[in-house]
Every structure is written in C-alpha cells, then in structure tokens.
Amino acid sequence: MKSGSTKGDAAVPILTISRQMGSLGDEIAQEMARRLGWDLLDHSQLIQRFFSVGVTEQERQSLSESARFFLNLAPDGLTYMDQLERGLNRLAEEKPLILLGFGSQVIFADNDDAVHVRITAPLDIRQERVKQLFNATDDNASKILDQADRRHRRFVSTLFGMDCADESLYHLILNTGFLSVAEAAESITALLNIRKIMQEHPGEMEKPVVPSPNGKIHFKNKSEAEFARILDMHQIEWKYEPRTFPVEWDAEGNVTLAFSPDFYLVQFDTYLELTTMNQRYVTEKNKKLRRVRELYPGTHIKIVYKKDFQSLVERFSHMGSSSQL
C-alpha cells in the first residue's frame, strides 16, 4: 500500500531519507530536523510509537530485528506492516515529518508532497568512518558495513519487493564523499524550497513540457505563428515542439545532434517541420529526418515549405481521423 495525496488535500510536506551506513545519513537527518523544526522518526521510534500498546516486548523485539515479522498478523487482523503504514499516513496528515529509513520512500512514493533523498558515500570512506565510530579494524569495519548494507536492502526487498538502491525512487541522491553534512542539508533545503514555490505558484518556475494551443506560446518566427493560425482556422488540434529526437551521440553517450519538429498534429499522429527554401537548411533538416526515420521506425514526420502551408492544411482538414499523410 502506497500513500498518495490529491489536489484537494492540504499540502503537508514529508521528507524521506534513505542512507547507507557510514554515509552520514543520520547526521544529515538530524540537521534537517534542526533546521526545519519537523519531527524526525526512525525505525526504533516508529516501533515505540505504533506498537507500544497490545504488543508484547518479544513482538517488539522481533519487529526491531526482522523485516519478515512485519508480514505477520497483529491481533486486529492486519499485518504489522499495514498497521505501520496506516499510522504513518494518519501522522503525515497532521504535521510535516522527516522519516529515516524503513522503506518510507516506497510507502510515500505516490505522495506529491513527499521528497525522497538517498545519502551515499564511497565504500572506502564509509569503511573509514565505521572504523572510527566503532574503533574497529579494517576487517571488522568491512564486515559491519556488509551486514548493514544487506539488512537495509533485505528490509525494503522483503516488504515491498524493491531495491532501496534503485535511483528511480529518489528526487535527490547525495554523495558525502564530496559533501559535508551542512552542504548536504543545504542541498535538501534548496530542493524543498523550490518545490514549495512551484506548488504555491504553479507554472512560474518552468514552462510546461508540452505547451497548450490555448496558452501563450512564443514562436521562434512569424512563419510558425502563421501556420498555427491556419491550423486553428481548420480546427486541427496541434502541439508545438512537443518532442525532441536525439539522432547522434559522442563516444560518452552525450547527444550531439537532435531534431525537434515544429508541430505535432494529434489527430494524424504526424510531426511537421517548417522550412524555408534555403538549400543549406533543407539539406540539414533532411539529414536529421532520415536519421529519425532510421532510429524511430513508425514515426511520421514531414518537412513543409511555407508556400505549401495552405494546401497541406486543407488536405489534412479533408482527411479522416484514421488517415495519415
């Protein structure tokens, strides 16, 4: 079960922090709690908060030590994990929270008001920190880290079927091999502030990826604006530069050449690129067009000259929705 928020709900922010042992994740979480004044809850605190009544000391101990025990049924017929999620969801509706570990990034994966952060560090740096923390030898520090990493992964894998190291779970991943606690906290604070501004003033921080024909669009030239007016006159639904097609890459995988067609005609699943009669531009665009057709089979793209605007649109307006150019 994942927690989600709807647009009608009051926005109560949540910060989840997943961390590797020796990455300073606990220290960063504590610093964020100090800066924000939010409640900080970790695994042991949650067990005390939600399982202090109706649960034996032995059961609490099992919840502290075993991920699989959370799948057992509690006296009310729910699993302990279901109880934990319900309790967390209720608590998250009441006040801002910082949640450290226990799969909180998965529990609140669908919550629009949650920010998920992962704290990491290189193995050698983590090992050195663990050596100092436990006054351990290299060998012992390595064993401590290995056990901790396996237990962290096992908890999320057992209860949610996911890998806590999966980068797609997080808004932000911080490497404390390069960042101090203060620098990491500044990064998280900046992200929270930006998201708050975007929620309070939607649309002011960035332009939509796919501009709406009903919105204000800044065309690059008069020909594009003229073509859009012709499309509107014939009631043909369009989108302006909705997609970019990478067509060439360098040895490191960086995109060196891309093609962004000017218009997409929704009804006809067709992209249109407007051009002048200048042969140099036509040759360059034809090269890109050939690459798009090679790399993205089934994509319909056509280069259109200004002199053909009216006749092309009239052809489209007389075609059925199942037809394509």
Secondary structure in CASP SS format (residue, H / E / C, confidence):
PFRMAT SS
TARGET T0000
AUTHOR 0000-0000-0000
METHOD secondary structure of the structure
MODEL  1
M C 1.00
K C 1.00
S C 1.00
G E 1.00
S C 1.00
T C 1.00
K C 1.00
G C 1.00
D C 1.00
A C 1.00
A C 1.00
V C 1.00
P C 1.00
I E 1.00
L E 1.00
T E 1.00
I E 1.00
S E 1.00
R E 1.00
Q C 1.00
M C 1.00
G C 1.00
S C 1.00
L C 1.00
G H 1.00
D H 1.00
E H 1.00
I H 1.00
A H 1.00
Q H 1.00
E H 1.00
M H 1.00
A H 1.00
R H 1.00
R H 1.00
L H 1.00
G C 1.00
W C 1.00
D E 1.00
L E 1.00
L E 1.00
D C 1.00
H H 1.00
S H 1.00
Q H 1.00
L H 1.00
I H 1.00
Q H 1.00
R H 1.00
F H 1.00
F C 1.00
S C 1.00
V C 1.00
G C 1.00
V C 1.00
T C 1.00
E H 1.00
Q H 1.00
E H 1.00
R H 1.00
Q H 1.00
S H 1.00
L H 1.00
S H 1.00
E H 1.00
S C 1.00
A C 1.00
R H 1.00
F H 1.00
F H 1.00
L H 1.00
N C 1.00
L E 1.00
A C 1.00
P C 1.00
D C 1.00
G C 1.00
L C 1.00
T E 1.00
Y H 1.00
M H 1.00
D H 1.00
Q H 1.00
L H 1.00
E H 1.00
R H 1.00
G H 1.00
L H 1.00
N H 1.00
R H 1.00
L H 1.00
A H 1.00
E H 1.00
E H 1.00
K C 1.00
P C 1.00
L E 1.00
I E 1.00
L E 1.00
L E 1.00
G C 1.00
F C 1.00
G C 1.00
S H 1.00
Q H 1.00
V H 1.00
I H 1.00
F C 1.00
A C 1.00
D E 1.00
N C 1.00
D C 1.00
D C 1.00
A E 1.00
V E 1.00
H E 1.00
V E 1.00
R E 1.00
I E 1.00
T E 1.00
A C 1.00
P C 1.00
L H 1.00
D H 1.00
I H 1.00
R H 1.00
Q H 1.00
E H 1.00
R H 1.00
V H 1.00
K H 1.00
Q H 1.00
L H 1.00
F H 1.00
N C 1.00
A C 1.00
T C 1.00
D H 1.00
D H 1.00
N H 1.00
A H 1.00
S H 1.00
K H 1.00
I H 1.00
L H 1.00
D H 1.00
Q H 1.00
A H 1.00
D H 1.00
R H 1.00
R H 1.00
H H 1.00
R H 1.00
R H 1.00
F H 1.00
V H 1.00
S H 1.00
T H 1.00
L H 1.00
F H 1.00
G C 1.00
M C 1.00
D C 1.00
C C 1.00
A C 1.00
D C 1.00
E H 1.00
S H 1.00
L H 1.00
Y C 1.00
H C 1.00
L E 1.00
I E 1.00
L E 1.00
N E 1.00
T C 1.00
G C 1.00
F C 1.00
L C 1.00
S C 1.00
V H 1.00
A H 1.00
E H 1.00
A H 1.00
A H 1.00
E H 1.00
S H 1.00
I H 1.00
T H 1.00
A H 1.00
L H 1.00
L H 1.00
N H 1.00
I H 1.00
R H 1.00
K H 1.00
I H 1.00
M H 1.00
Q H 1.00
E H 1.00
H C 1.00
P C 1.00
G C 1.00
E C 1.00
M C 1.00
E C 1.00
K C 1.00
P C 1.00
V C 1.00
V C 1.00
P C 1.00
S C 1.00
P C 1.00
N C 1.00
G C 1.00
K C 1.00
I C 1.00
H C 1.00
F C 1.00
K C 1.00
N C 1.00
K H 1.00
S H 1.00
E H 1.00
A H 1.00
E H 1.00
F H 1.00
A H 1.00
R H 1.00
I H 1.00
L H 1.00
D H 1.00
M H 1.00
H C 1.00
Q C 1.00
I C 1.00
E C 1.00
W E 1.00
K E 1.00
Y E 1.00
E C 1.00
P C 1.00
R C 1.00
T C 1.00
F E 1.00
P E 1.00
V E 1.00
E E 1.00
W E 1.00
D C 1.00
A C 1.00
E C 1.00
G C 1.00
N C 1.00
V E 1.00
T E 1.00
L E 1.00
A E 1.00
F E 1.00
S C 1.00
P C 1.00
D C 1.00
F E 1.00
Y E 1.00
L E 1.00
V H 1.00
Q H 1.00
F H 1.00
D C 1.00
T E 1.00
Y E 1.00
L E 1.00
E E 1.00
L E 1.00
T E 1.00
T C 1.00
M C 1.00
N C 1.00
Q H 1.00
R H 1.00
Y H 1.00
V H 1.00
T H 1.00
E H 1.00
K H 1.00
N H 1.00
K H 1.00
K H 1.00
L H 1.00
R H 1.00
R H 1.00
V H 1.00
R H 1.00
E H 1.00
L H 1.00
Y C 1.00
P C 1.00
G C 1.00
T C 1.00
H C 1.00
I E 1.00
K E 1.00
I E 1.00
V E 1.00
Y E 1.00
K H 1.00
K H 1.00
D H 1.00
F H 1.00
Q H 1.00
S H 1.00
L H 1.00
V H 1.00
E H 1.00
R H 1.00
F H 1.00
S H 1.00
H C 1.00
M C 1.00
G C 1.00
S C 1.00
S C 1.00
S C 1.00
Q C 1.00
L C 1.00
END
